[in-house]
Amino acid sequence: MRSVSALIAACLALIVLRAGPATAVTVTRTADLSFGQVLIGSTGAVTIPANAFGRPFGAVSLLLKGSQCQQCHPGAFTIVNDTSSQASYSLSLASTPTDLGLPDLPLGAFTLSQGAVTLPPNGSAIVYVGATLIVTSTRPSGGNHTATVPITLRAQ
């Protein structure tokens, strides 16, 4: 088996909605979601869990270094409460999966490590994003492929 020539990643773009003047939040992307390299000759799905220590799983063969997937990891972003009061936020993803523009590499469901966060004054939290990549061809499209995933943050 040869590997597809590049990394498949889904970049995260955040949409921040503010509830009122007392709400102040900073959101920073700290890592892009990456599926690593898919080996040619395999079809099926691979899932990157939405947590810091999750291992990819599924029927697709990924390029490994020892027992670890090279370049596979969930996306991550940090939410910082910029006020001196406790703040709570709900988080949601786009209702439909984002398309990489390739019929042989559709994306399945995206997941968040948590659907809500409560931050202490001037506190922060890291939220992870996972997803499923579906490989429908034994010769998937090579190259680097990226997509933007809208995430909504609402003050509660």
TIRO-2110 file (N, C-alpha, C; in Angstrom, 1 decimal):
// TIRO-2110
0.8, -1.2, 0.0, N, 1, A
0.0, 0.0, 0.0, CA, 1, A
0.9, 1.2, 0.0, C, 1, A
0.5, 2.2, -0.8, N, 2, A
1.1, 3.5, -0.8, CA, 2, A
0.2, 4.5, -0.1, C, 2, A
0.8, 5.5, 0.4, N, 3, A
0.0, 6.5, 1.1, CA, 3, A
-0.5, 7.6, 0.2, C, 3, A
-1.6, 8.1, 0.5, N, 4, A
-2.1, 9.3, -0.2, CA, 4, A
-1.1, 10.4, 0.1, C, 4, A
-0.8, 11.2, -0.9, N, 5, A
0.4, 12.1, -0.8, CA, 5, A
0.3, 13.2, 0.3, C, 5, A
-0.8, 13.3, 1.0, N, 6, A
-0.8, 14.4, 1.9, CA, 6, A
-1.8, 14.3, 3.1, C, 6, A
-1.7, 15.3, 3.9, N, 7, A
-2.5, 15.4, 5.1, CA, 7, A
-3.9, 15.8, 4.8, C, 7, A
-4.9, 15.2, 5.5, N, 8, A
-6.3, 15.6, 5.3, CA, 8, A
-6.6, 16.3, 6.6, C, 8, A
-7.0, 17.5, 6.5, N, 9, A
-7.3, 18.3, 7.7, CA, 9, A
-8.6, 19.1, 7.6, C, 9, A
-9.3, 19.3, 8.7, N, 10, A
-10.4, 20.2, 8.7, CA, 10, A
-10.1, 21.3, 9.7, C, 10, A
-10.0, 22.5, 9.1, N, 11, A
-9.6, 23.7, 9.9, CA, 11, A
-10.8, 24.2, 10.7, C, 11, A
-10.6, 24.8, 11.8, N, 12, A
-11.7, 25.3, 12.6, CA, 12, A
-11.8, 26.8, 12.5, C, 12, A
-13.0, 27.2, 12.2, N, 13, A
-13.2, 28.7, 12.2, CA, 13, A
-14.4, 28.9, 13.2, C, 13, A
-14.2, 29.9, 14.1, N, 14, A
-15.2, 30.1, 15.1, CA, 14, A
-16.0, 31.3, 14.9, C, 14, A
-17.3, 31.1, 15.2, N, 15, A
-18.2, 32.3, 15.1, CA, 15, A
-18.6, 32.6, 16.6, C, 15, A
-18.3, 33.8, 17.0, N, 16, A
-18.6, 34.1, 18.4, CA, 16, A
-19.8, 35.1, 18.4, C, 16, A
-20.9, 34.7, 19.1, N, 17, A
-22.1, 35.5, 19.3, CA, 17, A
-22.1, 36.0, 20.8, C, 17, A
-22.2, 37.3, 20.9, N, 18, A
-22.2, 37.9, 22.3, CA, 18, A
-23.6, 38.2, 22.7, C, 18, A
-23.9, 37.9, 23.9, N, 19, A
-25.3, 38.1, 24.5, CA, 19, A
-25.5, 39.5, 24.9, C, 19, A
-24.5, 40.2, 25.3, N, 20, A
-24.7, 41.6, 25.8, CA, 20, A
-23.4, 42.3, 26.1, C, 20, A
-23.5, 43.5, 26.5, N, 21, A
-22.2, 44.3, 26.8, CA, 21, A
-21.4, 43.7, 27.9, C, 21, A
-22.0, 42.9, 28.9, N, 22, A
-21.2, 42.4, 30.0, CA, 22, A
-20.4, 41.1, 29.6, C, 22, A
-20.7, 40.6, 28.4, N, 23, A
-20.1, 39.4, 27.9, CA, 23, A
-18.8, 39.7, 27.2, C, 23, A
-17.7, 39.2, 27.6, N, 24, A
-16.4, 39.4, 27.0, CA, 24, A
-15.7, 38.1, 26.9, C, 24, A
-15.4, 37.6, 25.7, N, 25, A
-14.8, 36.3, 25.6, CA, 25, A
-13.8, 36.3, 24.4, C, 25, A
-12.7, 35.6, 24.6, N, 26, A
-11.7, 35.4, 23.5, CA, 26, A
-11.7, 34.0, 23.2, C, 26, A
-11.7, 33.7, 21.9, N, 27, A
-11.6, 32.3, 21.4, CA, 27, A
-10.4, 32.2, 20.5, C, 27, A
-9.6, 31.3, 20.7, N, 28, A
-8.4, 31.1, 19.9, CA, 28, A
-8.2, 29.6, 19.5, C, 28, A
-8.1, 29.4, 18.2, N, 29, A
-7.8, 28.1, 17.6, CA, 29, A
-6.4, 27.7, 18.0, C, 29, A
-6.3, 26.5, 18.7, N, 30, A
-4.9, 26.1, 19.1, CA, 30, A
-4.4, 24.9, 18.3, C, 30, A
-5.3, 24.2, 17.6, N, 31, A
-4.9, 23.0, 16.8, CA, 31, A
-6.0, 22.7, 15.8, C, 31, A
-5.6, 22.4, 14.6, N, 32, A
-6.5, 22.0, 13.5, CA, 32, A
-6.8, 20.5, 13.7, C, 32, A
-8.0, 20.1, 13.3, N, 33, A
-8.3, 18.7, 13.3, CA, 33, A
-7.6, 18.0, 12.1, C, 33, A
-6.9, 16.9, 12.4, N, 34, A
-6.1, 16.3, 11.3, CA, 34, A
-6.4, 14.8, 11.3, C, 34, A
-6.7, 14.2, 10.1, N, 35, A
-6.8, 12.8, 9.9, CA, 35, A
-5.5, 12.1, 9.5, C, 35, A
-4.5, 12.8, 9.4, N, 36, A
-3.2, 12.2, 9.0, CA, 36, A
-3.2, 11.8, 7.6, C, 36, A
-2.5, 10.7, 7.3, N, 37, A
-2.4, 10.1, 6.0, CA, 37, A
-3.1, 8.8, 5.8, C, 37, A
-4.0, 8.7, 4.8, N, 38, A
-4.7, 7.5, 4.6, CA, 38, A
-4.0, 6.7, 3.6, C, 38, A
-3.9, 5.4, 3.9, N, 39, A
-3.2, 4.5, 3.0, CA, 39, A
-4.1, 4.1, 1.8, C, 39, A
-3.5, 4.1, 0.6, N, 40, A
-4.2, 3.7, -0.6, CA, 40, A
-4.5, 2.2, -0.5, C, 40, A
-5.7, 1.9, -0.9, N, 41, A
-6.1, 0.5, -0.9, CA, 41, A
-7.2, 0.2, 0.2, C, 41, A
-7.4, 1.2, 1.1, N, 42, A
-8.4, 0.9, 2.1, CA, 42, A
-9.6, 1.8, 2.0, C, 42, A
-10.8, 1.3, 2.3, N, 43, A
-12.0, 2.1, 2.3, CA, 43, A
-12.7, 1.9, 3.6, C, 43, A
-13.6, 2.8, 3.9, N, 44, A
-14.3, 2.7, 5.2, CA, 44, A
-14.3, 4.1, 5.8, C, 44, A
-14.3, 4.1, 7.1, N, 45, A
-14.3, 5.4, 7.9, CA, 45, A
-13.2, 5.4, 8.9, C, 45, A
-12.7, 6.6, 9.2, N, 46, A
-11.8, 6.7, 10.4, CA, 46, A
-12.4, 7.9, 11.2, C, 46, A
-12.4, 7.7, 12.5, N, 47, A
-12.9, 8.7, 13.4, CA, 47, A
-11.8, 9.3, 14.3, C, 47, A
-11.7, 10.6, 14.4, N, 48, A
-10.8, 11.2, 15.4, CA, 48, A
-11.7, 11.7, 16.5, C, 48, A
-11.5, 11.1, 17.7, N, 49, A
-12.4, 11.5, 18.9, CA, 49, A
-12.1, 12.9, 19.3, C, 49, A
-13.2, 13.5, 19.9, N, 50, A
-13.1, 14.9, 20.4, CA, 50, A
-12.5, 14.9, 21.8, C, 50, A
-11.3, 14.5, 22.0, N, 51, A
-10.7, 14.6, 23.3, CA, 51, A
-9.2, 14.6, 23.1, C, 51, A
-8.5, 15.0, 24.1, N, 52, A
-7.0, 15.2, 24.0, CA, 52, A
-6.2, 13.9, 23.9, C, 52, A
-6.8, 12.8, 24.4, N, 53, A
-6.0, 11.6, 24.4, CA, 53, A
-6.6, 10.4, 23.6, C, 53, A
-7.7, 10.7, 22.8, N, 54, A
-8.3, 9.7, 22.0, CA, 54, A
-7.5, 9.2, 20.9, C, 54, A
-7.6, 8.0, 20.6, N, 55, A
-6.9, 7.4, 19.4, CA, 55, A
-7.9, 7.2, 18.3, C, 55, A
-7.4, 7.5, 17.0, N, 56, A
-8.3, 7.3, 15.9, CA, 56, A
-8.7, 5.8, 15.8, C, 56, A
-10.0, 5.6, 15.3, N, 57, A
-10.4, 4.3, 15.2, CA, 57, A
-11.3, 4.2, 13.9, C, 57, A
-11.4, 3.0, 13.4, N, 58, A
-12.2, 2.8, 12.2, CA, 58, A
-11.6, 1.8, 11.2, C, 58, A
-12.2, 1.6, 10.1, N, 59, A
-11.7, 0.6, 9.1, CA, 59, A
-10.7, 1.1, 8.2, C, 59, A
-10.4, 2.3, 8.1, N, 60, A
-9.4, 2.9, 7.2, CA, 60, A
-8.0, 2.7, 7.8, C, 60, A
-7.1, 2.3, 6.9, N, 61, A
-5.7, 2.2, 7.3, CA, 61, A
-5.0, 3.6, 7.3, C, 61, A
-4.4, 3.9, 8.4, N, 62, A
-3.6, 5.2, 8.5, CA, 62, A
-2.2, 4.9, 8.5, C, 62, A
-1.4, 5.9, 8.1, N, 63, A
0.1, 5.8, 8.2, CA, 63, A
0.5, 5.9, 9.6, C, 63, A
1.2, 4.9, 10.1, N, 64, A
1.5, 4.8, 11.5, CA, 64, A
3.0, 4.9, 11.7, C, 64, A
3.4, 5.4, 12.8, N, 65, A
4.8, 5.3, 13.3, CA, 65, A
4.8, 4.6, 14.6, C, 65, A
5.2, 3.3, 14.6, N, 66, A
5.0, 2.5, 15.7, CA, 66, A
3.5, 2.2, 15.8, C, 66, A
2.9, 2.4, 16.9, N, 67, A
1.5, 2.2, 17.1, CA, 67, A
0.7, 3.5, 17.0, C, 67, A
1.4, 4.6, 16.8, N, 68, A
0.8, 5.9, 16.8, CA, 68, A
0.5, 6.4, 15.4, C, 68, A
-0.6, 7.0, 15.2, N, 69, A
-1.0, 7.6, 13.9, CA, 69, A
-0.1, 8.9, 13.7, C, 69, A
0.6, 9.0, 12.6, N, 70, A
1.3, 10.2, 12.4, CA, 70, A
0.4, 11.4, 12.0, C, 70, A
0.5, 12.5, 12.7, N, 71, A
-0.3, 13.7, 12.4, CA, 71, A
-1.8, 13.6, 12.6, C, 71, A
-2.2, 12.6, 13.3, N, 72, A
-3.7, 12.5, 13.7, CA, 72, A
-3.9, 13.1, 15.0, C, 72, A
-4.9, 14.0, 15.0, N, 73, A
-5.3, 14.6, 16.3, CA, 73, A
-6.5, 15.4, 16.2, C, 73, A
-7.3, 15.6, 17.3, N, 74, A
-8.5, 16.4, 17.2, CA, 74, A
-8.1, 17.9, 17.1, C, 74, A
-9.1, 18.7, 16.6, N, 75, A
-8.9, 20.1, 16.7, CA, 75, A
-9.1, 20.6, 18.1, C, 75, A
-8.6, 21.8, 18.4, N, 76, A
-8.8, 22.3, 19.7, CA, 76, A
-8.8, 23.9, 19.7, C, 76, A
-9.6, 24.4, 20.6, N, 77, A
-9.7, 25.9, 20.7, CA, 77, A
-9.8, 26.2, 22.2, C, 77, A
-9.3, 27.4, 22.5, N, 78, A
-9.3, 27.8, 23.9, CA, 78, A
-10.3, 29.0, 24.0, C, 78, A
-11.2, 28.9, 25.0, N, 79, A
-12.1, 30.0, 25.3, CA, 79, A
-11.7, 30.6, 26.6, C, 79, A
-11.5, 31.9, 26.6, N, 80, A
-11.1, 32.7, 27.7, CA, 80, A
-12.2, 33.7, 28.1, C, 80, A
-12.6, 33.7, 29.4, N, 81, A
-13.5, 34.6, 30.0, CA, 81, A
-12.7, 35.9, 30.4, C, 81, A
-13.0, 37.0, 29.7, N, 82, A
-12.2, 38.2, 29.9, CA, 82, A
-12.9, 39.1, 30.9, C, 82, A
-13.7, 38.6, 31.8, N, 83, A
-14.4, 39.4, 32.8, CA, 83, A
-14.1, 39.0, 34.2, C, 83, A
-14.5, 39.8, 35.2, N, 84, A
-14.2, 39.4, 36.6, CA, 84, A
-15.4, 38.7, 37.2, C, 84, A
-16.3, 38.2, 36.3, N, 85, A
-17.5, 37.4, 36.8, CA, 85, A
-17.5, 36.0, 36.1, C, 85, A
-18.1, 35.1, 36.7, N, 86, A
-18.3, 33.8, 36.1, CA, 86, A
-19.1, 33.9, 34.9, C, 86, A
-18.8, 33.1, 33.8, N, 87, A
-19.5, 33.1, 32.6, CA, 87, A
-19.8, 31.7, 32.1, C, 87, A
-20.9, 31.5, 31.5, N, 88, A
-21.3, 30.2, 30.9, CA, 88, A
-21.7, 30.4, 29.5, C, 88, A
-21.2, 29.4, 28.7, N, 89, A
-21.5, 29.4, 27.2, CA, 89, A
-21.9, 28.1, 26.8, C, 89, A
-22.9, 28.0, 25.8, N, 90, A
-23.2, 26.8, 25.1, CA, 90, A
-22.5, 26.8, 23.8, C, 90, A
-22.1, 25.6, 23.3, N, 91, A
-21.4, 25.5, 22.1, CA, 91, A
-22.1, 24.6, 21.1, C, 91, A
-22.1, 24.9, 19.8, N, 92, A
-22.8, 24.0, 18.9, CA, 92, A
-22.0, 24.1, 17.6, C, 92, A
-22.2, 23.0, 16.8, N, 93, A
-21.5, 22.9, 15.5, CA, 93, A
-22.5, 23.2, 14.4, C, 93, A
-22.0, 23.4, 13.2, N, 94, A
-22.9, 23.5, 12.0, CA, 94, A
-23.8, 22.3, 11.9, C, 94, A
-25.0, 22.4, 11.4, N, 95, A
-26.0, 21.3, 11.4, CA, 95, A
-25.6, 20.3, 10.4, C, 95, A
-24.8, 20.7, 9.4, N, 96, A
-24.4, 19.7, 8.3, CA, 96, A
-22.9, 19.6, 8.3, C, 96, A
-22.4, 18.4, 8.0, N, 97, A
-20.9, 18.3, 7.9, CA, 97, A
-20.4, 19.1, 6.8, C, 97, A
-19.2, 19.6, 7.0, N, 98, A
-18.5, 20.4, 5.9, CA, 98, A
-17.9, 19.4, 4.9, C, 98, A
-18.0, 19.8, 3.6, N, 99, A
-17.5, 19.0, 2.5, CA, 99, A
-16.1, 19.5, 2.2, C, 99, A
-15.2, 18.5, 2.0, N, 100, A
-13.8, 18.8, 1.5, CA, 100, A
-13.8, 19.0, 0.0, C, 100, A
-15.0, 18.9, -0.7, N, 101, A
-15.1, 19.1, -2.1, CA, 101, A
-14.6, 17.9, -2.9, C, 101, A
-14.5, 16.7, -2.2, N, 102, A
-14.1, 15.5, -2.9, CA, 102, A
-15.1, 14.4, -2.7, C, 102, A
-15.7, 13.9, -3.8, N, 103, A
-16.7, 12.9, -3.6, CA, 103, A
-16.2, 11.6, -2.9, C, 103, A
-14.9, 11.3, -3.0, N, 104, A
-14.4, 10.0, -2.4, CA, 104, A
-13.9, 10.2, -1.0, C, 104, A
-14.0, 11.4, -0.5, N, 105, A
-13.6, 11.7, 0.9, CA, 105, A
-14.6, 12.6, 1.6, C, 105, A
-15.9, 12.2, 1.8, N, 106, A
-16.9, 13.0, 2.5, CA, 106, A
-16.6, 12.9, 4.0, C, 106, A
-17.0, 14.0, 4.7, N, 107, A
-16.9, 14.1, 6.1, CA, 107, A
-18.2, 13.7, 6.8, C, 107, A
-18.1, 12.9, 7.8, N, 108, A
-19.3, 12.5, 8.6, CA, 108, A
-19.5, 13.5, 9.7, C, 108, A
-20.1, 13.1, 10.8, N, 109, A
-20.5, 13.9, 11.9, CA, 109, A
-19.2, 14.5, 12.6, C, 109, A
-19.3, 15.8, 13.0, N, 110, A
-18.4, 16.4, 13.9, CA, 110, A
-18.9, 16.3, 15.3, C, 110, A
-17.9, 16.2, 16.2, N, 111, A
-18.3, 16.2, 17.7, CA, 111, A
-17.5, 17.2, 18.5, C, 111, A
-18.1, 17.6, 19.6, N, 112, A
-17.4, 18.5, 20.5, CA, 112, A
-17.1, 17.7, 21.8, C, 112, A
-16.0, 18.0, 22.5, N, 113, A
-15.7, 17.4, 23.8, CA, 113, A
-16.7, 17.8, 24.8, C, 113, A
-17.4, 18.9, 24.7, N, 114, A
-18.4, 19.4, 25.6, CA, 114, A
-19.3, 20.3, 24.9, C, 114, A
-20.6, 20.3, 25.3, N, 115, A
-21.6, 21.2, 24.7, CA, 115, A
-21.8, 22.5, 25.4, C, 115, A
-21.1, 22.7, 26.6, N, 116, A
-21.2, 23.9, 27.4, CA, 116, A
-20.0, 24.0, 28.3, C, 116, A
-19.6, 25.2, 28.6, N, 117, A
-18.5, 25.5, 29.5, CA, 117, A
-19.0, 26.6, 30.5, C, 117, A
-18.5, 26.5, 31.7, N, 118, A
-18.7, 27.5, 32.7, CA, 118, A
-17.3, 27.9, 33.1, C, 118, A
-17.0, 29.2, 32.9, N, 119, A
-15.6, 29.7, 33.2, CA, 119, A
-15.6, 30.6, 34.4, C, 119, A
-14.6, 30.4, 35.3, N, 120, A
-14.5, 31.3, 36.4, CA, 120, A
-14.0, 32.6, 35.9, C, 120, A
-14.0, 33.7, 36.8, N, 121, A
-13.6, 35.0, 36.4, CA, 121, A
-12.1, 34.9, 35.8, C, 121, A
-12.0, 35.5, 34.7, N, 122, A
-10.7, 35.5, 34.0, CA, 122, A
-10.1, 34.0, 33.8, C, 122, A
-11.0, 33.1, 33.7, N, 123, A
-10.6, 31.7, 33.5, CA, 123, A
-10.7, 31.2, 32.0, C, 123, A
-10.3, 30.0, 31.8, N, 124, A
-10.3, 29.5, 30.4, CA, 124, A
-10.6, 28.0, 30.4, C, 124, A
-11.0, 27.5, 29.2, N, 125, A
-11.2, 26.1, 29.0, CA, 125, A
-10.8, 25.7, 27.6, C, 125, A
-10.3, 24.5, 27.4, N, 126, A
-10.0, 24.0, 26.1, CA, 126, A
-11.1, 23.1, 25.6, C, 126, A
-11.6, 23.2, 24.4, N, 127, A
-12.6, 22.4, 23.8, CA, 127, A
-12.0, 21.7, 22.6, C, 127, A
-12.3, 20.4, 22.5, N, 128, A
-11.8, 19.6, 21.4, CA, 128, A
-12.9, 19.3, 20.4, C, 128, A
-12.5, 19.2, 19.1, N, 129, A
-13.4, 18.9, 18.0, CA, 129, A
-12.9, 17.6, 17.3, C, 129, A
-13.8, 16.6, 17.2, N, 130, A
-13.4, 15.4, 16.4, CA, 130, A
-14.4, 15.3, 15.2, C, 130, A
-14.1, 14.3, 14.4, N, 131, A
-14.9, 14.1, 13.2, CA, 131, A
-14.7, 12.7, 12.6, C, 131, A
-15.5, 12.3, 11.7, N, 132, A
-15.3, 11.1, 10.9, CA, 132, A
-15.1, 11.4, 9.5, C, 132, A
-14.1, 10.8, 8.9, N, 133, A
-13.8, 10.9, 7.5, CA, 133, A
-14.2, 9.5, 6.8, C, 133, A
-14.9, 9.6, 5.7, N, 134, A
-15.4, 8.4, 5.0, CA, 134, A
-14.6, 8.3, 3.7, C, 134, A
-13.9, 7.2, 3.6, N, 135, A
-13.1, 7.0, 2.4, CA, 135, A
-13.9, 6.0, 1.5, C, 135, A
-14.3, 6.4, 0.3, N, 136, A
-15.2, 5.6, -0.5, CA, 136, A
-14.5, 5.0, -1.7, C, 136, A
-13.2, 5.3, -1.8, N, 137, A
-12.4, 4.8, -3.0, CA, 137, A
-11.1, 4.2, -2.5, C, 137, A
-10.7, 3.1, -3.2, N, 138, A
-9.4, 2.6, -2.8, CA, 138, A
-8.2, 3.4, -3.3, C, 138, A
-8.5, 4.5, -4.1, N, 139, A
-7.5, 5.4, -4.6, CA, 139, A
-8.1, 6.8, -4.3, C, 139, A
-8.1, 7.2, -3.0, N, 140, A
-8.7, 8.5, -2.7, CA, 140, A
-7.8, 9.7, -3.2, C, 140, A
-8.5, 10.8, -3.4, N, 141, A
-7.8, 12.0, -3.9, CA, 141, A
-6.6, 12.4, -3.1, C, 141, A
-5.5, 12.6, -3.7, N, 142, A
-4.3, 13.0, -2.9, CA, 142, A
-4.3, 14.5, -2.7, C, 142, A
-3.3, 14.9, -2.0, N, 143, A
-3.1, 16.4, -1.7, CA, 143, A
-3.6, 16.7, -0.3, C, 143, A
-3.4, 18.0, 0.0, N, 144, A
-3.8, 18.6, 1.2, CA, 144, A
-5.2, 19.1, 1.1, C, 144, A
-6.1, 18.7, 1.9, N, 145, A
-7.5, 19.1, 1.8, CA, 145, A
-8.0, 19.8, 3.1, C, 145, A
-8.6, 21.0, 3.0, N, 146, A
-9.0, 21.6, 4.2, CA, 146, A
-10.4, 22.1, 4.1, C, 146, A
-11.1, 22.3, 5.2, N, 147, A
-12.5, 22.8, 5.2, CA, 147, A
-12.6, 23.6, 6.5, C, 147, A
-13.6, 24.5, 6.5, N, 148, A
-13.9, 25.3, 7.6, CA, 148, A
-15.2, 24.8, 8.3, C, 148, A
-15.1, 24.7, 9.6, N, 149, A
-16.2, 24.2, 10.4, CA, 149, A
-16.7, 25.3, 11.3, C, 149, A
-18.0, 25.8, 11.0, N, 150, A
-18.5, 26.9, 11.9, CA, 150, A
-18.9, 26.3, 13.3, C, 150, A
-18.5, 27.0, 14.3, N, 151, A
-18.8, 26.6, 15.7, CA, 151, A
-19.4, 27.9, 16.3, C, 151, A
-20.6, 27.7, 16.9, N, 152, A
-21.3, 28.8, 17.5, CA, 152, A
-21.1, 28.8, 19.1, C, 152, A
-20.8, 29.9, 19.6, N, 153, A
-20.6, 30.1, 21.1, CA, 153, A
-21.7, 31.1, 21.5, C, 153, A
-22.5, 30.7, 22.5, N, 154, A
-23.6, 31.6, 23.0, CA, 154, A
-23.5, 31.7, 24.5, C, 154, A
-23.6, 33.0, 24.9, N, 155, A
-23.6, 33.2, 26.4, CA, 155, A
-24.9, 32.7, 26.9, C, 155, A
-24.9, 32.1, 28.1, N, 156, A
-26.1, 31.6, 28.7, CA, 156, A
-26.6, 32.5, 29.8, C, 156, A
END
